[in-house]
């Protein structure tokens, strides 16, 4: 089992270490996951890049080395994938909790 290093109730008192990342609610996560599932069906390579970059925190430079591609191409592919997800969200006409 893994226990939190900070006791309950004291979490907000200590400053954050490392990078701050946006988090989303469970509802937002389900909506974004459904968009990612559509991306996986249409563009599996771009889906893999999104998962490795955002879920496993692999840098774009490292992705480029792993895929043996130019970093610029990796950035473009990630932008295309992000655009696909954004397009899905636009078509669904949903308002995410983390956007407010």
Residue frames relative to the residue before (quaternion, step in Angstrom):
aa qw qx qy qz dx dy dz
X 1.0000 0.0000 0.0000 0.0000 0.00 0.00 0.00
X 0.2605 -0.7474 0.5928 0.1488 3.48 -1.16 0.65
X 0.1537 -0.7954 0.5831 0.0614 3.56 -0.78 1.04
X 0.5616 -0.5920 0.4611 0.3486 3.52 -1.15 0.62
X 0.4674 -0.6849 0.4884 0.2718 3.55 -1.07 0.76
X 0.7195 0.3534 -0.2140 0.5583 3.55 1.29 -0.33
X 0.4696 -0.6802 0.4866 0.2829 3.56 -0.87 0.94
X 0.6113 -0.5591 0.4158 0.3752 3.55 -1.16 0.65
X 0.7568 0.3551 -0.2758 0.4745 3.54 -0.97 0.86
X 0.7319 0.3907 -0.2272 0.5100 3.59 1.19 -0.44
X 0.3975 0.7692 -0.4405 0.2372 3.56 1.28 -0.07
X 0.7243 0.4506 -0.2586 0.4532 3.61 0.88 -0.84
X 0.5782 0.6281 -0.3699 0.3665 3.60 1.19 -0.25
X 0.7105 0.4175 -0.2559 0.5054 3.58 1.07 -0.66
X 0.5138 -0.6376 0.4638 0.3381 3.61 -1.05 0.68
X 0.5657 -0.6061 0.4503 0.3313 3.54 -1.21 0.65
X 0.2520 -0.7293 0.6137 0.1674 3.55 -1.13 0.70
X 0.8081 0.2770 -0.1975 0.4809 3.56 -1.08 0.68
X 0.7482 -0.3919 0.2977 0.4450 3.52 -1.35 -0.28
X 0.3649 -0.6812 0.5860 0.2437 3.52 -1.16 0.67
X 0.0761 -0.7895 0.6084 0.0279 3.58 -0.82 0.97
X 0.5128 -0.6220 0.4941 0.3255 3.50 -1.12 0.70
X 0.1283 -0.7678 0.6205 0.0952 3.53 -1.10 0.64
X 0.2465 -0.7762 0.5648 0.1331 3.52 -1.18 0.49
X 0.5800 -0.5777 0.4451 0.3630 3.53 -1.29 0.35
X 0.6822 -0.4669 0.3556 0.4360 3.57 -1.28 0.14
X 0.6448 0.5207 -0.3285 0.4530 3.59 0.97 -0.79
X 0.6424 0.5080 -0.3156 0.4792 3.57 0.99 -0.86
X 0.6451 0.5386 -0.3141 0.4416 3.56 0.97 -0.86
X 0.6555 0.5035 -0.3115 0.4689 3.58 0.98 -0.79
X 0.6524 0.5060 -0.3165 0.4671 3.58 0.98 -0.82
X 0.6776 0.4791 -0.2942 0.4741 3.58 0.88 -0.93
X 0.6281 0.5382 -0.3328 0.4528 3.59 1.04 -0.74
X 0.6388 0.5088 -0.3380 0.4678 3.60 1.00 -0.72
X 0.6334 0.5100 -0.3284 0.4806 3.60 1.08 -0.69
X 0.6515 0.5100 -0.3118 0.4671 3.58 1.02 -0.79
X 0.6064 0.5423 -0.3536 0.4617 3.59 1.09 -0.62
X 0.6393 0.5040 -0.3207 0.4841 3.58 1.04 -0.75
X 0.6308 0.5248 -0.3272 0.4686 3.57 1.05 -0.77
X 0.6423 0.5388 -0.3246 0.4379 3.58 0.98 -0.84
X 0.6576 0.4979 -0.3056 0.4757 3.58 1.06 -0.74
X 0.7414 0.4289 -0.2261 0.4640 3.58 0.87 -0.98
X 0.8169 0.0417 0.0455 0.5734 3.57 0.89 -0.97
X 0.1455 -0.8533 0.4940 0.0817 3.62 0.35 1.21
X 0.6349 0.5321 -0.3493 0.4380 3.63 1.00 -0.67
X 0.6645 0.4819 -0.3056 0.4826 3.57 0.98 -0.80
X 0.5986 0.5515 -0.3563 0.4588 3.59 1.08 -0.68
X 0.6482 0.5194 -0.3194 0.4560 3.58 0.94 -0.86
X 0.6419 0.5183 -0.3265 0.4612 3.59 1.00 -0.78
X 0.6527 0.5145 -0.3150 0.4583 3.58 0.92 -0.90
X 0.6647 0.5021 -0.3063 0.4607 3.58 0.90 -0.90
X 0.6859 0.4803 -0.3000 0.4570 3.58 0.83 -0.92
X 0.6988 0.4768 -0.2855 0.4504 3.59 0.95 -0.84
X 0.7902 0.3437 -0.1821 0.4736 3.59 0.74 -1.00
X 0.7182 0.4324 -0.2648 0.4765 3.60 0.96 -0.74
X 0.7942 0.2851 -0.1350 0.5193 3.57 0.88 -0.96
X 0.4072 -0.7652 0.4282 0.2555 3.58 1.35 0.18
X 0.2952 0.7328 -0.5433 0.2841 3.58 0.95 0.92
X 0.4434 -0.7121 0.4748 0.2662 3.58 -0.76 1.02
X 0.6256 -0.5471 0.4068 0.3792 3.54 -1.26 0.46
X 0.6228 0.5423 -0.3357 0.4531 3.56 1.06 -0.73
X 0.6729 0.4821 -0.2930 0.4784 3.56 0.95 -0.87
X 0.6079 0.5401 -0.3500 0.4650 3.60 1.06 -0.70
X 0.6395 0.5277 -0.3201 0.4584 3.57 1.00 -0.85
X 0.6582 0.4923 -0.3129 0.4759 3.58 0.97 -0.81
X 0.6574 0.5202 -0.3129 0.4465 3.57 0.96 -0.86
X 0.7410 0.3974 -0.2083 0.4996 3.58 0.99 -0.90
X 0.3311 -0.7621 0.4812 0.2793 3.58 1.36 -0.17
X 0.4880 0.6058 -0.4537 0.4348 3.52 0.91 1.10
X 0.6037 -0.5232 0.4472 0.4022 3.52 -1.32 0.21
X 0.5665 -0.6196 0.4228 0.3411 3.57 -1.02 0.81
X 0.5901 0.5758 -0.3614 0.4355 3.58 1.11 -0.66
X 0.6565 0.5045 -0.3090 0.4679 3.60 0.99 -0.80
X 0.6223 0.5262 -0.3343 0.4734 3.58 1.06 -0.73
X 0.6438 0.5181 -0.3189 0.4640 3.58 0.96 -0.85
X 0.6540 0.5077 -0.3103 0.4671 3.58 0.96 -0.85
X 0.6627 0.5025 -0.3090 0.4613 3.59 0.92 -0.88
X 0.6406 0.5066 -0.3205 0.4799 3.59 1.04 -0.75
X 0.6407 0.5134 -0.3275 0.4676 3.60 1.00 -0.77
X 0.6329 0.5216 -0.3293 0.4678 3.58 1.03 -0.73
X 0.6629 0.4977 -0.3011 0.4714 3.57 0.96 -0.87
X 0.6501 0.5018 -0.3151 0.4757 3.58 0.96 -0.83
X 0.6356 0.5246 -0.3173 0.4691 3.57 1.06 -0.73
X 0.6148 0.5407 -0.3348 0.4664 3.56 1.07 -0.75
X 0.6721 0.4828 -0.2923 0.4793 3.58 0.88 -0.95
X 0.6505 0.5072 -0.3164 0.4686 3.58 0.96 -0.83
X 0.6329 0.5256 -0.3232 0.4676 3.58 1.06 -0.73
X 0.6281 0.5244 -0.3281 0.4721 3.57 1.03 -0.79
X 0.6585 0.5006 -0.3057 0.4716 3.58 0.94 -0.87
X 0.6428 0.5224 -0.3187 0.4608 3.56 1.04 -0.75
X 0.6561 0.5062 -0.3067 0.4682 3.57 0.97 -0.86
X 0.6752 0.4930 -0.2906 0.4653 3.58 1.01 -0.81
X 0.2314 -0.8136 0.4961 0.1958 3.58 1.28 -0.43
X 0.3736 0.7041 -0.5103 0.3228 3.56 0.86 1.00
X 0.2992 -0.7161 0.6011 0.1909 3.53 -1.22 0.57
X 0.2977 -0.7738 0.5350 0.1626 3.56 -0.54 1.17
X 0.5737 -0.6068 0.4341 0.3378 3.56 -1.11 0.73
X 0.6941 0.4921 -0.2881 0.4394 3.60 0.98 -0.80
X 0.5670 0.5933 -0.3896 0.4180 3.63 1.24 -0.13
X 0.6465 0.5447 -0.3358 0.4155 3.60 1.10 -0.43
